[in-house]
Amino acid sequence: MNPILNYTEFVKVQDSGIHGKGIFTITDIPCGRDIMMIKGEVISEQECIRREEIENNVYIFWNEINYIDVNNTDVIKYINHKCDCNCEVDEGDEYSLKLIASRDIKTGEELTIDYGYEEIYEYCKCEYCLT
């Protein structure tokens, strides 16, 4: 395991060709590198359902223990879906997760994850799904 980098020194948020805004690298990131902690407001399952249904909040992660709402964060809420992604989400502690590079990532690339829920694949327009 390697230390989490100070992500503000190597990523930036900017307009994305995938959707809205995205997270982009400003330096190369090697495969296996811990990129950032995924932290936010820890909420109950009932509150998660309410926020998804009533507020259309799509910024909630599940770490097998808690629901983590990242809607009020500066960076991680902008992680976009791509079926052929370059990052994965891994265990953190009971209140967090980690974003890890799943392959070498070059300067200027958008960081992406596979959201992993069935509905996303019906509407996905990434180049991986279109080929």
Backbone as CSV, one residue per row, in Angstrom:
resi,resn,N_x,N_y,N_z,CA_x,CA_y,CA_z,C_x,C_y,C_z
1,MET,0.845,-1.175,0.000,0.000,0.000,0.000,0.890,1.237,0.000
2,ASN,0.501,2.231,-0.762,1.274,3.455,-0.793,0.450,4.600,-0.217
3,PRO,1.103,5.654,0.222,0.361,6.754,0.840,-0.523,7.461,-0.179
4,ILE,-1.629,7.982,0.308,-2.530,8.760,-0.532,-1.807,10.058,-0.906
5,LEU,-1.821,10.360,-2.185,-1.208,11.595,-2.647,-2.067,12.789,-2.246
6,ASN,-1.456,13.945,-2.174,-2.209,15.180,-1.989,-2.849,15.489,-3.337
7,TYR,-4.074,15.021,-3.521,-4.707,15.042,-4.844,-4.807,16.439,-5.440
8,THR,-4.825,17.484,-4.618,-4.932,18.834,-5.169,-3.693,19.211,-5.971
9,GLU,-2.602,18.477,-5.792,-1.381,18.769,-6.534,-1.291,18.021,-7.860
10,PHE,-2.204,17.079,-8.119,-2.087,16.328,-9.364,-3.392,16.085,-10.095
11,VAL,-4.505,16.640,-9.617,-5.755,16.565,-10.376,-6.430,17.922,-10.373
12,LYS,-7.289,18.112,-11.361,-8.097,19.329,-11.420,-9.466,18.971,-11.972
13,VAL,-10.452,19.764,-11.638,-11.807,19.596,-12.148,-11.968,20.518,-13.342
14,GLN,-12.483,19.949,-14.433,-12.734,20.751,-15.628,-13.862,20.108,-16.421
15,ASP,-14.305,20.787,-17.480,-15.369,20.253,-18.321,-14.956,18.908,-18.902
16,SER,-15.934,17.990,-18.951,-15.685,16.627,-19.402,-16.432,16.333,-20.700
17,GLY,-15.804,15.561,-21.559,-16.471,15.078,-22.761,-17.428,13.938,-22.458
18,ILE,-17.330,13.373,-21.262,-18.214,12.278,-20.859,-19.534,12.830,-20.346
19,HIS,-19.439,13.731,-19.357,-20.652,14.305,-18.770,-20.266,15.457,-17.848
20,GLY,-20.839,16.611,-18.062,-20.648,17.744,-17.151,-19.194,18.066,-16.882
21,LYS,-18.822,17.969,-15.630,-17.433,18.176,-15.226,-16.821,16.828,-14.876
22,GLY,-15.487,16.769,-14.908,-14.768,15.547,-14.575,-13.485,15.868,-13.837
23,ILE,-12.811,14.823,-13.388,-11.531,14.960,-12.683,-10.428,14.569,-13.660
24,PHE,-9.451,15.450,-13.879,-8.377,15.228,-14.840,-7.026,15.289,-14.151
25,THR,-6.100,14.493,-14.639,-4.757,14.477,-14.063,-3.923,15.624,-14.628
26,ILE,-3.012,16.109,-13.803,-2.039,17.086,-14.286,-0.631,16.499,-14.191
27,THR,-0.570,15.186,-13.939,0.687,14.447,-13.908,0.382,12.972,-14.175
28,ASP,1.380,12.203,-14.552,1.188,10.761,-14.728,0.925,10.101,-13.374
29,ILE,0.073,9.087,-13.370,-0.224,8.317,-12.157,0.000,6.844,-12.492
30,PRO,0.877,6.154,-11.777,1.149,4.753,-12.089,0.028,3.813,-11.612
31,CYS,-0.110,2.691,-12.274,-1.070,1.661,-11.899,-0.856,1.253,-10.442
32,GLY,-1.950,1.108,-9.714,-1.879,0.692,-8.322,-1.731,1.821,-7.324
33,ARG,-1.529,3.046,-7.795,-1.320,4.188,-6.909,-2.633,4.567,-6.225
34,ASP,-2.599,4.714,-4.907,-3.721,5.288,-4.176,-3.801,6.757,-4.573
35,ILE,-4.954,7.187,-5.063,-5.086,8.549,-5.565,-5.692,9.482,-4.522
36,MET,-6.829,9.094,-3.963,-7.467,9.949,-2.960,-8.438,9.146,-2.112
37,MET,-8.706,9.676,-0.932,-9.729,9.113,-0.067,-11.081,9.635,-0.537
38,ILE,-12.069,8.770,-0.475,-13.443,9.160,-0.778,-14.148,9.305,0.562
39,LYS,-14.387,10.552,0.932,-15.033,10.851,2.207,-16.183,11.806,1.949
40,GLY,-17.136,11.771,2.843,-18.288,12.654,2.743,-19.154,12.485,3.968
41,GLU,-20.401,12.869,3.830,-21.345,12.733,4.931,-21.822,11.293,5.021
42,VAL,-21.680,10.680,6.185,-22.157,9.320,6.406,-23.648,9.399,6.724
43,ILE,-24.451,8.645,5.959,-25.908,8.696,6.116,-26.472,7.286,6.222
44,SER,-27.705,7.202,6.693,-28.379,5.912,6.839,-28.916,5.432,5.488
45,GLU,-29.302,4.178,5.438,-29.902,3.628,4.221,-31.183,4.373,3.866
46,GLN,-32.003,4.667,4.860,-33.255,5.388,4.618,-32.982,6.782,4.049
47,GLU,-31.972,7.461,4.602,-31.630,8.787,4.103,-31.054,8.699,2.696
48,CYS,-30.296,7.664,2.419,-29.765,7.446,1.073,-30.910,7.314,0.066
49,ILE,-31.873,6.480,0.391,-33.029,6.273,-0.493,-33.784,7.585,-0.690
50,ARG,-33.997,8.323,0.398,-34.708,9.596,0.302,-33.965,10.572,-0.610
51,ARG,-32.648,10.691,-0.417,-31.863,11.629,-1.229,-31.830,11.216,-2.692
52,GLU,-31.758,9.922,-2.952,-31.766,9.459,-4.342,-33.114,9.709,-5.002
53,GLU,-34.203,9.403,-4.291,-35.539,9.508,-4.886,-36.071,10.933,-4.928
54,ILE,-35.902,11.683,-3.856,-36.497,13.021,-3.771,-35.549,14.098,-4.301
55,GLU,-34.268,13.997,-3.970,-33.306,15.022,-4.383,-32.564,14.653,-5.662
56,ASN,-32.794,13.453,-6.177,-32.070,12.941,-7.348,-30.557,13.002,-7.129
57,ASN,-30.134,12.723,-5.904,-28.716,12.742,-5.528,-28.048,11.468,-6.038
58,VAL,-27.078,11.611,-6.914,-26.361,10.465,-7.482,-24.917,10.402,-6.980
59,TYR,-24.633,11.113,-5.907,-23.269,11.220,-5.400,-23.060,10.416,-4.127
60,ILE,-23.636,9.225,-4.062,-23.566,8.421,-2.850,-22.825,7.111,-3.120
61,PHE,-21.824,6.845,-2.296,-21.053,5.605,-2.360,-21.483,4.696,-1.206
62,TRP,-21.250,3.412,-1.346,-21.541,2.417,-0.303,-20.255,1.661,-0.039
63,ASN,-19.823,1.595,1.214,-18.565,0.908,1.524,-18.786,-0.406,2.284
64,GLU,-19.941,-1.005,2.109,-20.326,-2.254,2.765,-20.671,-2.054,4.239
65,ILE,-20.485,-0.852,4.774,-20.835,-0.540,6.156,-21.750,0.681,6.198
66,ASN,-21.347,1.728,5.485,-22.060,3.004,5.507,-22.279,3.551,4.101
67,TYR,-23.296,4.392,3.992,-23.517,5.174,2.785,-22.767,6.493,2.974
68,ILE,-22.037,6.910,1.950,-21.211,8.109,2.026,-21.659,9.065,0.924
69,ASP,-22.243,10.176,1.324,-22.738,11.177,0.384,-21.612,12.179,0.114
70,VAL,-21.150,12.243,-1.139,-20.044,13.142,-1.500,-20.527,14.380,-2.258
71,ASN,-21.823,14.642,-2.209,-22.402,15.758,-2.933,-21.762,17.102,-2.584
72,ASN,-21.320,17.286,-1.359,-20.748,18.568,-0.933,-19.224,18.591,-0.961
73,THR,-18.610,17.676,-1.680,-17.150,17.665,-1.793,-16.704,18.519,-2.976
74,ASP,-15.421,18.849,-3.006,-14.890,19.703,-4.067,-14.470,18.931,-5.316
75,VAL,-14.085,17.651,-5.161,-13.496,16.929,-6.290,-14.203,15.614,-6.592
76,ILE,-14.278,14.702,-5.646,-14.706,13.331,-5.948,-16.119,13.249,-6.523
77,LYS,-16.966,14.213,-6.241,-18.320,14.165,-6.803,-18.307,14.271,-8.329
78,TYR,-17.189,14.677,-8.899,-17.097,14.828,-10.350,-16.542,13.583,-11.061
79,ILE,-16.341,12.487,-10.339,-15.831,11.269,-10.986,-16.917,10.736,-11.924
80,ASN,-16.586,10.554,-13.172,-17.545,10.084,-14.166,-17.415,8.592,-14.406
81,HIS,-18.487,8.026,-14.954,-18.531,6.611,-15.311,-17.925,6.389,-16.690
82,LYS,-17.199,5.304,-16.797,-16.726,4.804,-18.087,-16.558,3.305,-17.913
83,CYS,-17.129,2.524,-18.809,-17.060,1.064,-18.662,-15.614,0.575,-18.699
84,ASP,-14.799,1.182,-19.551,-13.377,0.854,-19.645,-12.616,1.889,-18.814
85,CYS,-12.846,1.884,-17.513,-12.350,2.930,-16.612,-10.861,2.767,-16.304
86,ASN,-10.292,3.814,-15.705,-8.874,3.781,-15.341,-8.644,3.789,-13.831
87,CYS,-9.721,3.803,-13.050,-9.623,3.784,-11.588,-10.616,2.776,-11.021
88,GLU,-10.363,2.386,-9.787,-11.313,1.544,-9.076,-11.461,2.084,-7.664
89,VAL,-12.551,1.708,-7.045,-12.822,2.103,-5.667,-12.527,0.902,-4.787
90,ASP,-11.780,1.137,-3.722,-11.371,0.061,-2.820,-11.702,0.442,-1.383
91,GLU,-11.562,-0.529,-0.502,-11.857,-0.325,0.916,-11.020,0.790,1.512
92,GLY,-11.632,1.528,2.386,-10.938,2.506,3.218,-11.138,2.057,4.654
93,ASP,-11.786,2.903,5.434,-12.202,2.487,6.767,-13.724,2.508,6.794
94,GLU,-14.330,2.482,7.963,-15.791,2.413,8.008,-16.464,3.688,7.506
95,TYR,-15.711,4.782,7.375,-16.270,6.058,6.941,-15.726,6.533,5.596
96,SER,-14.981,5.687,4.895,-14.352,6.138,3.653,-14.084,4.979,2.702
97,LEU,-13.664,5.349,1.506,-13.187,4.425,0.478,-11.931,5.052,-0.122
98,LYS,-11.246,4.319,-0.989,-10.065,4.852,-1.674,-10.258,4.769,-3.181
99,LEU,-9.796,5.767,-3.876,-9.740,5.754,-5.331,-8.329,5.348,-5.720
100,ILE,-8.210,4.295,-6.543,-6.914,3.723,-6.909,-6.815,3.631,-8.427
101,ALA,-5.634,3.918,-8.969,-5.396,3.780,-10.410,-5.385,2.297,-10.777
102,SER,-6.234,1.889,-11.716,-6.293,0.485,-12.136,-5.409,0.212,-13.350
103,ARG,-4.800,1.258,-13.874,-3.804,1.145,-14.944,-2.985,2.423,-14.915
104,ASP,-1.901,2.474,-15.681,-1.142,3.717,-15.783,-2.039,4.784,-16.400
105,ILE,-2.017,5.968,-15.813,-2.853,7.073,-16.282,-1.930,8.217,-16.684
106,LYS,-2.107,8.698,-17.896,-1.252,9.758,-18.440,-1.788,11.149,-18.109
107,THR,-0.886,12.096,-18.058,-1.228,13.493,-17.831,-2.338,13.921,-18.788
108,GLY,-3.361,14.583,-18.248,-4.465,15.089,-19.061,-5.650,14.149,-19.170
109,GLU,-5.492,12.892,-18.750,-6.607,11.943,-18.821,-7.640,12.239,-17.747
110,GLU,-8.887,11.920,-18.077,-9.944,12.017,-17.081,-9.946,10.757,-16.235
111,LEU,-10.046,10.913,-14.911,-10.176,9.774,-14.011,-11.619,9.282,-14.077
112,THR,-11.798,7.973,-14.234,-13.133,7.402,-14.354,-13.232,6.103,-13.572
113,ILE,-14.464,5.764,-13.187,-14.755,4.485,-12.546,-15.949,3.858,-13.241
114,ASP,-16.124,2.566,-13.044,-17.343,1.884,-13.479,-18.324,2.002,-12.323
115,TYR,-19.421,2.711,-12.523,-20.388,2.912,-11.447,-20.963,1.597,-10.944
116,GLY,-21.046,0.595,-11.836,-21.395,-0.746,-11.402,-22.857,-1.012,-11.091
117,TYR,-23.755,-0.193,-11.556,-25.169,-0.527,-11.376,-25.798,-0.724,-12.756
118,GLU,-26.768,-1.633,-12.833,-27.313,-2.098,-14.111,-27.828,-0.981,-15.023
119,GLU,-28.521,-0.001,-14.477,-29.125,1.036,-15.316,-28.097,1.829,-16.109
120,ILE,-26.897,1.958,-15.573,-25.878,2.761,-16.248,-25.540,2.196,-17.621
121,TYR,-25.578,0.884,-17.759,-25.188,0.253,-19.022,-26.234,0.451,-20.118
122,GLU,-27.486,0.672,-19.730,-28.533,0.935,-20.717,-28.314,2.258,-21.432
123,TYR,-27.759,3.240,-20.721,-27.623,4.594,-21.249,-26.188,4.995,-21.551
124,CYS,-25.259,4.125,-21.272,-23.852,4.470,-21.438,-23.519,4.710,-22.903
125,LYS,-22.799,5.776,-23.148,-22.401,6.131,-24.514,-20.879,6.205,-24.635
126,CYS,-20.158,5.536,-23.697,-18.703,5.568,-23.789,-18.246,4.776,-25.019
127,GLU,-17.033,5.058,-25.482,-16.534,4.412,-26.701,-16.461,2.889,-26.546
128,TYR,-16.268,2.410,-25.331,-16.223,0.970,-25.068,-17.579,0.337,-25.380
129,CYS,-18.661,0.997,-24.968,-20.016,0.473,-25.206,-20.458,0.663,-26.649
130,LEU,-19.951,1.689,-27.303,-20.376,1.988,-28.675,-19.673,1.119,-29.721
131,THR,-18.608,0.389,-29.311,-17.916,-0.439,-30.289,-18.408,-1.859,-30.274
